[in-house]
Amino acid sequence: MRLPKLDDDTIDVEQTKNTAWINCKTREDATAQFETSLKQTGAGYFDFYLLHNLGEMRTQYFDNFDLWSWVQEKKVQGLIKHVGFSFHSTPEELEAILTAHPEMEFVQLQINYADWENPAVQSRACYEVARKHGKPVIIMEPVKGGMLATPPKSVEKILKDTEPDASPASWAVRFAANLEGVITVLSGMSNVEQMQDNLSYMKTFDGLSEKEKETLDKAQEELKKIPLIPCTTCNYCAKVCPKEIGISGSFTAMNYLTLYGSKPQALHQENWLVGGHGRKSATECVKCGKCEEVCPQHIKIRDELEKVVEGLLK
């Protein structure tokens, strides 16, 4: 299918999502999210509407509530222009969903150069399934929750040796934007400087050169040598943790310790990202496993929290 080309500098695109698997017991609970979004945005309709985070046990909520037919009804009513779904699971599951629901118009996938061949994420394989079904792709997590904006020094050196003035984040975004069939790349900007950086290279981006591709290949190989926790700080775990543990904050601090070896600085991050945000320490974990049921990255969270306690908090 062909989606509209967004080439007007003043265009305003509205997108929102439906999280049927979070605190929804009935179809009415799930569909009420749509009305809330319409009211809060004042948009009148949505250009792109996502069934959010399909895969594993989450898909059954969309099946049980028959949200597949519901979104088509909203399309007929003119309240949704294009409907698709975001996905964090295996390529086999993606194949099954797209086979069962060819009416879906696009897929939103986590794609970045660190996760392209990561067996826990399988970005490449999922992308290839989407393209096999002729679905355009929206890319999320191109900078992997900010990790690729401040990569390890050995990786940053590889990038800087090729383009001294280019930001590490620009390499990550360009890797994603270089793929065929991409509608847009969702860059999680948090300040004006980051937005200006994105615009500086994306306004005229016309694909990666062979030298740039080779540089990213080297960066990927270097990253594979470093055992990081693949957390993207989506914080789905935080919504279900009965002890209100600051899981993503602890993982960010632990990755900092792995990358830079400074325990004092890692503890500073731990204190700010966990306690400073009103969350509890990893020492409070009761190993219920609810966090692992909703983690898009399939992280063995309980095991990793034990490592946080042993390696950082003791």
N, C-alpha and C positions, 0 to 999 in steps of 0.2 A: 504494500500500500504506500501511497505518497502522502506525507503530511505537509502542511504549508511551510514554505520557506520564510524564515523570520529575518527579513533584510531591512526593516524599517527601524532607524535608530530610536524612534519614539514608541515602539510597540510595547504594549503591556500584556504579558501573558499570565493568566491565572492558573495555578495548579494547586490541588490539595489531595488528600488521601483518606482512605477508610481503613481503620484499624479494628476490624471486626473481632479480632481475637483478644483484645484488651477490654476486660470488664463488660463484655456484651453477653447477655443471656438469651436475648430474643432478637428476631429480625428487626423489630422496631428500635431496639437499642442501637443496632448497627446503622440503620438508615437515618437515625436521628442525628448522627455525626454530620451528614450531608447538609441538613437544614441549619445546623449550628455554623458550619463553614460558610454557607451562603449569607447568613445573617451577619457574621463577624467580618466578612470581607466586603460585603455590599456589592459583590461582583455581578450578581444576576445570573451568571453561568460560569462554568469552568472550561477552559481550553483543554486541559489535561486532567484526568481524574484517575487516581491510582487505587487499586486494591493493594493494600500495603503488606509487604513482607510475607508473601506466600512461601510455602515449603513446610515440610514435616507436618506436625499436628496443627499448625496454623491454617493450612488450606481447608481443613474440614469445616471451619467456621463459615467460610465463604460458600462452601457447598451446602451446609446445613441451612443457612439463611437464604440460599439461592440468590446471592448478590450478583451472580452472573446475569440473570435476566433482569434484575432490578436496575443495573447500570444501563442496560439497553433501553429500558423504559425511559430513563432520564435523558438518554440521547434523543429518543423520539420527541420528547418534550422540549428539546432545545436547551436543556440545562447542563449538558455535557457535550463537548465537541468530539473529544478523543478519549478513549478509555483503555487503560492497560494495567500493569501491575509491577510492583517491585518484588525482588526475589533474592533470597539469601539461602541457597541450598545446593543440591547436587544437579549436575546437568541431566541426569536421568529423570529427576522430578520435573525439571523444566520442560523436558521433552514430553512428558506425560501431560502436563498442564496445557501446553500449546497445542498438542494433538486433540485434547478434549475441548479446548476453547479457542478455535481458530479466529473467532470474532475479536479477540484482543488485538489492539492496534499497535502497541509498543510494549517493550519490557525495560524496566529500570534495573541496572546491574551494577554491582560493585566492581570497578575495573581500575587498576593502577599497575604501574610496572613492578611493584613489589609482590602483588598478588596474582600476576598474570599466570604464573606456573605454580602458585602456592596450592598444595593438595588440600588444604583446609578450606580454601575459597573457590578454586578452580575457575578463575575469571575467564581464561581463554576458552575453556570447554563450554561454559555457559553462554559466552558471546557467540560461539560458533553454532550452538543450538538455535539461538534466537535468529541468527542470520539465515540458517538453513530453512527456517519457517518464514523467512521474508519479513521479519519484524524489525523495525528500526529500534535503536537503543538509546535510552537516556543513561548517562554514566554518573554514578554517585561514588563518593569516596575516592576521587582521583588523586588526592594528596594523602590518603590513608589516615584521616583524622588529624592531619597536621604533621604526621611523622615524616613525610617526604619533603616538608618545607624545611625541616632541620635534620637532614639525614646524618648518619655517622660520618666522621671526618674523612674516612677512606673513600666513601661514596661521593661526598661533596667534592673531593679533590678530582675525581674522575670527571665530574660535570664541569668544574671550573677550568680544568685543563683544556677543555674544548671550547667553552664559551665563558670567559672570565666575568662578563657583566650580567649574565643571565641568572636569575634566582633559581634555587633548587626547585621551588614550587612550579616555576614555569616549565621545567622539564617534565614534571609529573602531569601537568594539565595538557601539555602538547602531546605526550604519549597517548593519552586518552583521546584527544581530539583528532589524532591522526588515523584512527580506525574508520573503516567504511561503515556507512549506515547509521552514523551517530546524529541524533537530533540536537542534543546539547550536552555539555559537561557541567555538572553542578559543582561549582567550586565554593567551599565553605568559607567565604571571606568574613573576617571579623573586624576589619577597619578599612578606612579609605585608602591607605597605602597599598594594601593587598589588592583592592579593586583596581587601582591605577596600574599596578604591576600586571594584573591579568589583561587589562585593556592594551597595555603597551605591546604585547606580543600576539594577542589573539585577534586584534582588529585586522591584521594583515596576514594571519597565519595561512599558509598554503601547503602544509604538509611537511614532514620531517625529511631532511636530506639523508643520504646514505651514511654520512659521517655521524650525524646525530643519532641515527638508529644504532650504529655500532657503539656509540658512547653509552646509550641506554642499555644495550646488551651487557656491557662491562659493569655498569652500575647494578644490574640485576644479579649478576654472578657474585659481586662483592657482598650484596645484601644477604644472599643465601648463606654466607658464612657466619652470620650473626643471629643467634637464637632469641628473637624477640617474641613477646606475647602479642598475638595479632589482634589486639583490641582497637576498635575504631571510635570508642567513646560514644556509641549510640545510646547507651544507658538504658536499654530495655531491661537489663538485669536489675537496675535500681528500682524499677517500678514494681518488681515482684519480690524483692528481698525483704523478708519479715523483720530483719534486724537493721535495715536501713544502712547497710555497709556501703562505703564509697568505693565500689569495686573498680570502676574505670580509673578513678584517681590513683588508687594504689598500683594499678597496672601501668599507668603512665610513669609513676615514680620508679617502679621496678625496671621499666625499659630504659629510663634515664640512667639508672645505676649500671645496667648492662652496657649501654652505649658509651658512657663517659667515665664510669668508675668512681664517681664522687658520691660517697654515702651521705655526707652532710647536705649536699645540694639535692640529692634524691629525697632525703628526709624533709627538706624544706618544701619540696613539691608535694610530698605526702601530707604534710601538715596543712598546707593551703588547699589542696584539691579535695581532701577528705574532711578533716575537722573544720577547715575554713568555710566549707560549703554545707555544714550541718549534718555530715554523714558520720557513721561509726567506723571504727577500726576493723581491719581484717581479723583481729583477735576475737571479735564477736561472732564469727561464722559458726553456725550450728550444722553445716553440711546438709541442709535440706535438699539441695539440688534444684530448686525452682529457677535459679538464675541460668543454669545450663539448658533448661528446657526452652528458653526464649533467646539464647545467644545466637545471632546470625553467623558468627564466626566459628561456632562449635568449639569454643574454648573449654577446656576442662577447668572451670573456674575454681572449684574447690581445691584442686591440686595447686593451682597457681597462687591462691590466697595463702596456702600453707607456706609456699616459697617466699611470699611477701613477709610473712611473720618471721620466718627463720632468717632470711637474708637481709631484711631491712629494719624490722621493728624490734628485734632482740638486741 
